[in-house]
Amino acid sequence: MENSLLIGLSRQTALRNELNVVANNLANINTSGFKAQRLLFEEYLMPVAEASTFQPSDKDYSYVLDYGVSSNFTAGSISLTGGALDVAIEGDGFFAVDTPGGERYTRAGALHLDNTGQLVTDAGFPVLGDGGPITFGADETDITIAQDGTVSSSVGVKGRLRVVSFENLGELQRVGSNLYTGENPLPAESVRVLQGAVEKSNVSGVTEVSRMIEITRNYTSVSKMIEQGDELLRKAIDRLGSVQA
């Protein structure tokens, strides 16, 4: 009977973690370039001591294990903003970004200039060009970004945005601030950089709210099962305790 309670508890723990993922998706529904996440589950068969000489024989106990989170890299819709430093990638590519932890990658294209004139993300990380970070002087105007990522201003060409791709998107790891880390980035092909636009989050509000309702119902159902099991255990203890030796 205690095993049934532990199995229910494992399911509740997984549902709580899934709810956290859904809540994070909803919190980032308006974050440019954000990719929705899904919690991954698998069955875990608990190893037990066997007593095969008895009938019926021992059965495996099946627990719920959440072992990771995957990202949905489907492109979000493109929103036209008209901002000179807003850029969106059309195709499978990521902007390269310089961070204290090393090079990272993002689809978020709501860029701006910091107080040194450097082109940075909304989190303040420098956006990399083919030759490194891109910096503008205080008197430069008319910033343009071509579809191949070439950045120009009133003084001429400043560089070219470094847009990369990966053979296996499933290997990318989310590291916070809407950034990813990955191995062996390749120059992106067949992509276009669109100035004056940003890629919106691919989170579907309707889908996430529906999942939240379903998770809540499942959690409540498991809670009732645990309560019923606990009540059966209490009654069994009471009856066994009342038996006269």
N, C-alpha and C positions, 0 to 999 in steps of 0.2 A: 504493500500500500504506500509505503514511503517512496518507492520508486516512481509511482504515478505522480506524486507531488513534485518530485525532482524533475520529471519530464515536463510537467506543466510550467515549472519555474524556468526551465531552459527556453520554453516557447515564449514566456512573458519577457525574458531578457532580450531575446531576438526581436520581438515586436517593439520593445522600447527603443532599441537601437535603430530599427527601421523608421520609427516615428521621428527620431532625431534627424535622419537623412531627409525625410519628407519636409520637415520643418525648415531645414537648411535650403532645400530647393525653393520653397515658397518665399523665404527671406531674400533670395537672390533672383526673384522673378523679373526684376527691373535692372539687374546688373548686366551690362553689356558684355557679350561674349561668354556668359556663364553657361556651363553644360550641366544638365540634370544628372543626378546620381541615382543609382539603385544599389540596394544592399543584396549581397549574394549569400545564399543559404545552401547548406548541405546536411545530409543525415549523418549523425554520429552514433555508431553502435557501441554502447558501453561494454567494455570487457568485464565479464563476471566469472566467478568460480563456478565450474560446471558440476552438476550432480546428475549425470546421464543414466545412472542406475535406477533412478526413480521415474515414476510415470505420473503425470506427463513430464517430459524432460524440460530443462531450463530453456527459457526463451531470451532472445537478445532484446535489450532495452534500447529503443531508438530515441535519441535526443535531437534537438534542433541546434545547429551551430551556424552562426553568421561568421563567415571567414574573410570577408572583404567587401569592398565597394567598387562598382564599375561606373564609368562615365559614358553618357550618351553623346557622341560627337556629331550628331546630326546638326547641320547648319541652322542657326536661327534666322529669323527674317531680318531683312536689311531696312533700317530706319534712316531716312534722309534728314540730316540736321543742318546742313549748310555750313557747319563749322570748318574752318580751314585746316584744323589739326585733328579732326575726326576722320578716322579711316576704318574701312571694313575690308575683310578679305573675302573674295568670291572664289571658292574652291577649297581644297584641302591644304591649308597652310597655317602657320603660326608666326607671330612676331617674336623675334629674339630679344630678350631683355637681360640687362646686366643687374645682378643682385649681389648682396654681400655673400650669399651662399654659392655664387657661381651663375652660369648662364641658365636662364629659365625661359619658358615659352608661354604665350598667351594669345587668345583671340580678341581680347578686349582692346578696342581701338579708340577709346575716348582719351586722346592724348592732350598734353599741354606743355608749355614751357615753364621750367622752374626759374628761380631768381638768378641763375647763371646763364639763362638762355638755352639750356639743354632740353631736348625733346624727351619727355618722360611719360610714364603711364599715370593713371589716376592715383596709384599708390606711391608715386614718386621715383620709380625705378627707371633708369635711362633705357631708351629704346635703341637697339643696336642697328647700325647700318653695316654695309659690307666692310667699311674701314673702321668701325667702332661707333661710339655715341655721336649723335648729330647735334651740333651747337649753332645757335644763331646769334648774331651781334645785335646790340640794342637798336641800331638804326636800320635793320633789315625789314623789308616789307614784302607783300605779295608772295606769301609762301604757297607753293603749289606742290602737289604730290601726284605724279603720273601713275598710270595703271600698272607700270612695271615696278613701281616703288621708288622711282627717282624723285628726290626731294630738291626743290629749287627755291630760290628767293630772289629778291631784287639784285643781289650781287652775283647770281649764277647758281650752278649746281652745287648742292651741299653734300650729296651722298645718295645712297640707295638703300632703302629699308631692307633689312635682312629677313626674308620670309623663308621658313624651312618647313619640311614635311617629315613624316616618319612612316616606315614600312608597316609597323604594327602599332596602331593607336592604343590598343589595349595595354601596352607596356608603359604608357605614360602614367606618371604618378602625380596626383594633386598635392601641392605643397603650401596652399594658402595664398591669399591675395589674388585669387583667380589665375594662378600660375601653375605650370606643370614642369616636371623634370623628365628628361628622356635621354636615351643613348643614341648615338649615331644619327644626328639630324642631317637631312639631305636638302639641297637647294630645291625649293618648291617649284614645280612645273605646272603649267596650265592653270595659273591663278591670276587674278586681277586684284589690284588694290584700288579701292574706290574712295576718293576724297569727298569729304562732306557727308559721310554716312557712318553709321556704326551697326554692328551685328547685335541684335537683341538676344536676350536669353532664350534658349530653346525649351524652357520650362513651361508646361501647360498647366495653368492654374486649375482648370476643371479636373484634369487627371490627378493632380496632387491632392486636391481636396477630397476627391472620391477615394483615393488610397488612404487618406487620413481617417475617413469615416470607417472604411473597412478594417483598418488596423485597430481602431478603438473598439469596434464590435468584437473582433477576435480576442482582444485583450480581456474584455468583459466576460466573454464565453469561457476563456481559460481560468479566469478568477473564480467563476462559479464552480467549475470543475474541481479546482483546488479546495474551495470551501466545502464542497460535498465530500471530497476525500478526507479532509480533516475531520469532518463531523462523523464519518464512518469509523475513523481511527479512534476518536474519543469514545464513541459508543462501545467499540470492541474492548477498549481498556476498562470501561466501567463494568461491563458484563463479566469480563475475566476476573476483575478485582472482587466481584461480589460472589464468586463461586466459593463454596465452603470446602476447605481441605478435608 
